[in-house]
Amino acid sequence: MKLDVSAPPTLDVRVQRVGMERYEEVQELNRVVFGDDRVIFRLDRKDLTFLLAYAGDKAVGYKVGYGETGATFYSAKGGVLPEYRRRGVAKVLLDALMDEARAMGYRRFAYDTFPNKHPGMTVMGLREGFRVTAAGYNAAYRDYRIRFEKKL
């Protein structure tokens, strides 16, 4: 018997930038993906950006980012519903958020990930040409944290 280890087919995904008036939709996705109501610690960040990914009419993923410094845009959090993972949604969201950051004049794009909790983000970062710029143990999350950065 041969195991099928191929990834499911990619989806036709549409990404939409949304404002705070749609925060509850982002929060609901976050609740399903991470089991947590808090999307990010602070909502008063410079250039705070929310993206929603849709497969048809269904919101299947999100990405949140903001201006970390004058030159660096930080992808703070994102997630994809479990049944839509490994189908290209996270990459579409990442590319869309990098496009948004570039359009706002940022020159670098960064994100942190916890490889033991979310190995897919580590693999995607390396595959997409990001460089590891920092790593260390995070006691609050009880995991190692890796920072990835890329020039826009």
C-alpha positions in Angstrom: 0.0 0.0 0.0 1.4 3.4 -1.0 0.7 6.5 1.1 -0.5 9.7 -0.6 1.6 12.5 1.0 0.9 15.1 -1.7 -0.6 18.4 -0.6 -4.2 19.2 -1.4 -4.8 21.3 -4.5 -4.2 25.0 -4.2 -7.3 27.2 -3.8 -8.5 30.2 -5.7 -8.1 32.7 -2.9 -9.2 36.4 -2.8 -7.6 38.7 -0.2 -9.3 41.8 1.0 -7.9 44.6 3.3 -10.4 45.4 6.0 -10.7 48.0 8.7 -11.4 47.9 12.4 -15.1 47.6 11.6 -14.4 44.0 10.6 -12.2 43.2 13.6 -14.8 40.7 14.9 -14.3 38.6 11.8 -10.6 38.5 12.3 -11.1 37.7 16.0 -13.4 34.8 15.2 -10.8 33.3 12.8 -8.2 33.8 15.5 -10.5 32.0 18.0 -10.9 29.0 15.7 -7.2 28.8 14.7 -5.6 29.6 18.1 -8.3 29.2 20.7 -7.7 32.8 21.8 -9.8 36.0 21.7 -6.7 38.3 21.6 -5.4 38.8 18.1 -2.6 41.1 19.1 -1.6 43.0 22.2 -2.3 46.5 21.0 -4.6 47.9 18.3 -3.1 51.4 18.2 -0.1 50.5 16.0 1.1 52.7 13.1 -0.3 51.5 9.8 -2.3 48.6 11.4 -3.4 46.4 8.6 -5.9 43.5 8.6 -6.2 41.1 5.6 -8.9 38.5 5.2 -8.5 35.6 2.7 -11.6 34.2 1.1 -12.3 30.9 -0.7 -15.5 31.7 -2.5 -17.6 33.7 0.1 -16.0 32.0 3.1 -13.3 33.7 5.2 -10.6 31.1 5.6 -7.6 33.0 6.9 -6.3 36.3 8.1 -3.1 38.3 8.5 -2.4 41.3 10.8 0.6 43.6 10.6 1.8 47.1 11.5 4.8 49.5 11.1 7.4 48.3 13.6 9.9 51.0 12.8 10.2 53.6 10.0 11.7 51.1 7.7 10.3 47.7 8.9 6.8 46.4 8.7 6.0 43.6 11.1 3.6 40.7 10.4 2.2 40.2 13.9 -0.1 37.3 13.5 -2.0 35.2 10.9 -3.8 32.0 10.6 -5.6 29.7 8.2 -8.6 27.5 9.2 -7.3 23.9 9.6 -9.3 22.4 6.7 -7.7 25.0 4.3 -4.1 24.6 5.3 -1.4 23.4 2.9 -3.4 24.9 0.0 -1.5 28.1 -0.6 -3.6 30.4 1.5 -0.9 31.5 3.9 1.5 32.3 1.1 -1.2 34.4 -0.7 -1.8 36.3 2.6 2.0 36.8 3.1 2.5 38.1 -0.4 -0.5 40.4 0.0 0.7 41.8 3.3 4.2 42.4 1.8 2.6 44.2 -1.1 0.6 46.4 1.4 3.8 47.2 3.3 5.7 48.0 0.1 3.0 50.4 -1.0 3.2 52.2 2.4 6.9 52.7 1.8 8.4 50.1 4.1 11.7 48.6 3.0 11.9 45.5 5.2 9.3 42.9 6.3 9.6 40.8 9.4 7.8 38.2 11.4 8.5 35.9 14.4 7.4 32.3 14.6 7.6 29.5 17.0 8.9 26.5 15.0 7.8 23.8 17.4 4.3 25.2 17.5 4.1 26.3 13.8 6.7 24.6 11.7 5.0 25.6 8.5 5.8 29.2 9.0 9.5 28.3 9.5 9.5 26.3 6.3 7.6 29.0 4.3 10.0 31.7 5.5 13.1 29.8 4.4 11.4 28.8 1.1 10.4 32.4 0.4 13.9 33.9 0.9 13.6 35.3 4.4 16.7 35.4 6.5 16.9 34.4 10.2 17.9 37.6 12.1 17.3 36.5 15.7 16.5 33.4 17.7 16.0 32.6 21.3 13.9 31.0 23.9 10.6 32.7 24.9 9.7 31.7 28.4 6.1 33.1 28.1 5.4 30.7 25.1 7.7 28.0 26.4 9.2 27.7 22.9 12.0 29.0 20.8 11.2 32.0 18.7 12.8 32.7 15.3 12.7 36.1 13.7 12.6 36.2 9.9 13.3 39.3 7.8 13.3 40.2 4.1 14.0 43.2 2.0 10.9 44.5 0.1 
